[in-house]
Amino acid sequence: MLQGKKILLGITGSIAAYKAATLTRLLIKEGAEVKIVMTNAAKEFVTPLSLSTLSKQPVLTDLSENDSWANHVMLGRWADIMLIAPASCNTIAKMAGGICDNLLLAVYLSATCPVAIAPAMDEDMWLHSTTRNNLKKISDAGNLLIPVGNGELASGLIGEGRMAEPEDILKWLNLFFSDSQPLHGKNALVTAGPTFEAIDPVRFIGNHSSGKMGVAIAEELANRGANVTLVLGPTNISVKQGIQVLSVTTAAEMYEACDLIFPTCHIAVMCAAVADYTPVQVADQKIKKKEEPITVSLTPTRDILKSLGQKKKLGQVLVGFALETQNEKENAIKKLTSKNADLIVLNSLNDKGAGFGYDTNKITIFDKAGGELNFDTRPKKELAKEIVNSIIHTLHAQI
Ligand code: CTP
């Protein structure tokens, strides 16, 4: 389960930091990629040299070193999970308060991946009401707590607060990835963004699609374990690592890419705003301005969703989008049938905060059984989770 997983291990100042060396060795043995960020206090308990040798990567401590800046934002984006083990009482308090006075905390505050902590401290500190409040705060913020053990503590007392053993942390991670990765081993194809159809060497027919919704879906599918290929039309949007991006410009290029990839896919989501028409002829030279009106003859492009719908086999889930300005529900349901999709996601240009360019959208998901799920205007990233939930549901119903 941990093969190829990217684990960002944060180590803080606690006697349990020595166990981080065993944990690193176990993670590497399981096939995980491990990058380590440690606090200065942690260096008192375990050396960066041991950890960099075990992880085969440089260990980072400072926000800047030798005139180079540690990119804390990219570290949090690189990782599949950030695991802070041991998490000292001090670091937990800083996490709860949003304090950012070292690299580890800067990475934590900018991490887009899930964050898990394995606390380590003496029992009295562990049971102190301030620590309880801090733990509640950070777990309410969506962070995951790996249970502490009960046993001999650094003080010599016996009680609660020992960091979980490295073997138990490994089991926890395996469970985490199997639960949170229901699409592990599935291949997914997503299209996003606009297409540009050239009229002459300097002009084209395009549209205002930003690609945000499609990229959010691609990222969510990847978060749930799928191998994702994103066929992306011309946009400036950035895509998280781990997704294979095929950049295309025209509807014909998008068609070719999808046609090639679809047979090996379990999931295909056609979110791109594909041009319906393309110029019959592309002028070799820039068309010169004239006094009289000109006509550009257009011919229909191939409908990618419809074509994939015709080739779809059992075990493949095909999702289309419908962008409507009138008779929305009726038109969306028509597209579900005419394109042989399993799900159609309707978004309407009539809704405020929905459609091209916005970070939010308002959608309804229709399925073939007549089901309809309505969502209020919400961030595209949140709606991507709902769309992926529906995809997983449909995939399971087919098996
Ligand atoms: N689509 C496609 N290939 C095309 C045109 C559209 O794959 N050449 C897909 C879109 O990605 C979307 C769905 O078809 O998933 C519906 O797109 P939409 O623009 O809403 O509808 P059209 O089929 O183009 O029909 P109309 O413009 O008449 O509404």
Residues whose N, C-alpha, C, O or C-beta is under 5 A from the ligand:
A	BS01	CTP	M270 C271 A272 A273 V274 A275 D276 T301 R302 D303 I304 L305 G320 F321 A322 L323
